[in-house]
Amino acid sequence: MRTTAELEERLARPSPGLVDDLARLDGDIMILGAGGKLGPSLVRLALNATGRDRRVIAVSRFSEPGLAESLQSEGATVISADVADKKVLAELPDVPHVVFLVGAKFGTQGSEHTTWFTNTFVPGQVADRFRGARIAALSTGNVYPLVPVTSGGSTEDSPVGPVGDYAMSCLGRERVLTHFSGSTGTAMSLIRLNYAVELRYGVLVDLAQKVLAGEPIDLTTGQVNVVWQGYANEVTLRSLLHADTPPFVLNVTGPELISVRQAAQALGAALGKEPVFTGEEAPTALLSNASRCHRLFGYPGLTPAELIEHTARWVADGGPLLGKPTKFERRDGRF
């Protein structure tokens, strides 16, 4: 993957399992929040997996110039809309399948009320509007507390313990959606994702940029989970088939525990630059156990070693970046 076109093609390449699962779901698929980090590649993946035999409806405010036109030219039905507006939401077409990607994280500090509105009130409006549909909603592993790095990570049955307003509001989103699932009989899946990576953003890009710039890498959060975004998108779509009431909850991440120190050293070796470290690894980190996901959907198609190799080459070549750091090293929940 050396060009944006090659990256987009890889992100949107469906597996036979995804093609088979979506063939079992009749009707159109609507993706709310299609203009965000995951949205465009998920729309393209859905188009390729369905063979364009039904509508894939991409809904967003589409602030990125040219994105709406690009998705439309590729076969998506594009609707420019703010789903936070109840009147606009009511005018969206009825569909049997909804993927909900809308959320707020960065900028939470100092604007907590906006984060809570976006992450709890808006999902409630969507669940009410599309009652009776199958809804796959993106959540986050941040709903879990920091756990010992020797624990294997939080499972879907582990106690939640969100830290900070962002994480608490994401748990609030899950609670609101669960309420509507039970009260209206709407089948849902909740995808607890951390951390999705591709070559333009993610934990590995954050580390590669710091290595190149000679910036110190804080090792306090010394271990992380990462997962190829193409896999995360696929699982999100396939989870529609598992939607249930109460909601089907699924951790989505890679099977490996990634050492931040070792990942930075591997990136440094590929980039020809020695990483600079500060701090020491804490005994706890935000970690998820995605064994349930892997049993259902198999393992990600790209390993951490492959992702590190691709990321180092991309950053070294000056490939385009999204400029959206993950802030994975934050332990106080302030984003």
N, C-alpha and C positions, 0 to 999 in steps of 0.2 A: 504494500500500500504506500505509494509515493505521491499520489495526487488526491485532491479532494474527490474527484470522480471515482477513483478506485476505492477510497474510503467509504463513500456513500453506497457504492455497489456492494461492498462487503457487509455493511450494516444492514442493508435491505435484502440480503440473500436468505430466503426462507429455507428451513429444513423440511424434509418430508413429513415429520411429525406435525409441524405447524400447518402445512397444507392440508393434511388429513383432518386435523382438529377443526380448522375453520370450515372445512367442507361439511362438517356435522352441524354447523350453526347456520340456520336459514336467515336471510335478511341482511340489511345494511348494517354497517359498523360506523358509529360516530366517535370521533376522537376530539375531546374537549381539551384545550390547551395545546393544540397542534403546533403552535409557534415557539414552544419552549425548547430546552436543550434536547430532550428525548423525542419531542413530537414529530419533527419532520422525518426522521429515520423510521419511526414507528409507522407513520402514514405510508411511507414507501414500502416498508415490509409487508403491511397489510395488503397493499395493492398487488404486490408480487405473489403473495401467498394465496390470494383469492382469484388470481388470474383476471382481475377486473371484471368478474362476472356479477358483481353487485356494487352498490355505491360504498365507497369509503369516504366519509364526510369529515373534512378537516375544519374545525372551528377554533378560531383564535382572534385576538386583536391584530395579529400579524404586524408587529412593529418593525420587523426586519425587512428592509426594502427588497422587493423581488421575490420573496419567499412564497407568498400566496400564488403569484403567477407561475412560479416554478412547479409547485405541487399540482396546480390545475392542469398544466401542460403534460404532467405525468399521469393524469387520469383521475386525480382526486376531485371530489365535489367540494369546493372551497366556500366557506361562509365566514365573512369577517364580522365578528360579533364579540361583545363583552358579556360573558355568561354571568358576571356579577349583577347585571341589569336584569331584574325579574321579568320585565316586559319583553326584552330581547330573548331571554331564555324561553319564554312561552311561545315565541314565534318559530323556534327551531323545529324541524320536522320530527315526527314520531319515528323512532327506530327501536329495534329489539335488542341492540347491543351497543353499550356505551363504554368507552375507555376514558376515565377521568384523570387528567394529568395536571390540572390547575393547582398551584400551590405557591406559597411565599416563604422564603427562607432568609436571603441576604437583605440587610437593611432592617431586620427585626428590631435591633437595639435602637431605642428611641422612637420606634413606630410600632410598638407591640399591638396596639389596637387594630392596625391595618392587617397585621399578620393573622391575628385571631379571626378577623372578619373573613379573610380569604381562605383560611384553612378550616374554618368550622361552619360559618354561616352559609357561604357559597356552596359547599358540598351538600348541605341540607336542602338548599333550593334545588340543586340538580337532582338529588334523590327523590324529592317530591315531584318534580317535573317529569322524571322518567320512571315513575313507579311502575313496576311490572316488567321492566326491561332487565336484561342481565347487565350488571355494572362491574367493571374492573377498575378499582381506584388505587392510584399510587399513594403509598404511605412511605414510611422510612424506618430504618433500624434505630433511629434516634429515640424511638419510644422506649427503648430498653435503657437500663442504667449501664454504667461502666462495670465490667465484670473482670475477674482474674483472667490473665492471658492463658492460664493453664486450664481454664474451664471448658474450652471447646466452643465457647460462644453461647449466646442466648438462643433458645429454641422458641418456637411459637407458643409453647406452654409455659415459658418462663414468666415470672412477674415483670410487669412493665415498671419503669421508673424514670420518666423523662426528666432531663435536666435543662432548664431554661425555657423561655417563652416559646421559641420555635418548636422544640420537641413536645412541650405540653400542648400546644395548639394542634400538632399532628395527631397526638393521642385524642384530642378533642374531636378532630375530623373522624377518626375511627369510631368514636362513641356516637357521634351524630349519625353517621352512616349506618351503624349497627341498629340504632333506634328505628330509622326508617325501614331498614331491612325487615325488622320484626313487625313493625306496625302496618306495613303495606305488603308484606310478603315478597319484597323485591330481592332477587338473588344477587349476591355480591361476592367479589373477591377483594381482599385487601393485600396489596403488595408492599411488604416491608423491605425496601431496597437500600443497600449500602455496600460499597460505593461503586456506582457505574463509571466505567472509564472508556474513553475512545481516544483518538490521537490529538484531538483539539482541546480537551479538558479532562480533568480527573486527577486523582491523587498522583499518578505517575507523571503527568504533565507538570503538576505543581513541583514535584521533586526535581524533575529534569531542568526546569527553569531556574530553580535555586542553585543546582549544581553548576550550571553554565554561568550564572551571575556571581558565583562565589559567596552566596548568602548562606548564613548558618542555618542548618536544618535542626529544628528542635526535636529531640528524640524522646521527650517525655511520653507522648503517645507513640510508643515504639512498635506497635503492631496494628495492622488494619486488614480489613477484607476488601477486595476489589473484584469486579466482574465486568466482562466485556459487555458493552451496551447493547450490541446486537442480540446477545443472549437474554439480557434483561427485557428488551422489547418483545422478544419471542415469547418468553414466559408470561409476560403481562397479557398478551393476546390469547395465549393458550389457556390462561386462567379463567377466561370467560366460560369455558366448558365446565369448570369446576365451581362456578359461582353458586352460592347456596344461601340459605337463611337459617340460623345466623351466618354472617359472612365467613367464607373460607379464607383463612389467614395464612400467608405464605412469606417466609423469609427468602429473599432473592439476593444471593451473592456467590462468590466463588468458594470452592471447597478448601482453599489453602489459607493459612494464616501467614500474612505477608509481613516480614520484618522491614521496617522503614529504613534501618541502617543498611541492610543487605540490598534492598531495592535501590537505594541511593548509590551504593558502591557499584552495583551492576550498571546503573545509568552512567555513572562517572567513568567507568571503564570504557563504555561504548562512546562516550562523548570526549574522551581524552582529557578529563578534568577531575581532579580529586575533590570529593565532597567535603564540606566543612560542617562539623556537627557541634551542637551545644546540648547540654543537659544529659540526663541518663534515663533509660527506659523505666517507666513506672510499672508497677505490678498489675495495673488494670488498664483496660481500653474498651472502646465501643466495638463489640464483636458479635457477629450473628452466626448461628449454625443453620445452614441451608440444606441439611440432609434430606428433608421432606421434598424440597424442590428438585434435588438431584435424582431422587428415586422416581419422581413423576416425569421429569423432562430431560434426564441425562445431564452430562457435564457441559460446561461452556466450551465452545469450539476453539477458543484461544487460551493458552496457558499464560500464567504470569510471566514466564521467561519470554514467550513470544510477544506479549504486550510490551514488555520492557524494551525489547529489541526494536519493535515498530515505533514506539514512542521516541526512543533516543534518535532514531534516524529522521523521524518527522521534525523534531525540534532542531536537530542539527542542520537540516535542510532549510530551516526557516519556514516551515509549513504554517498555514493560518491557524490561529488559536482563538478561542472564544473569550478569553480574558475573564473567566469566571472561576476563581480559585475555590476549592472545596472547603477550605478551613478545617480540614479533618483533624488538625492538631489541637483545636479548641476543646477544652475539657469543662468549660463553665457554661456551655450552651448559649453563648452570646455570639450571634451572627449578624 
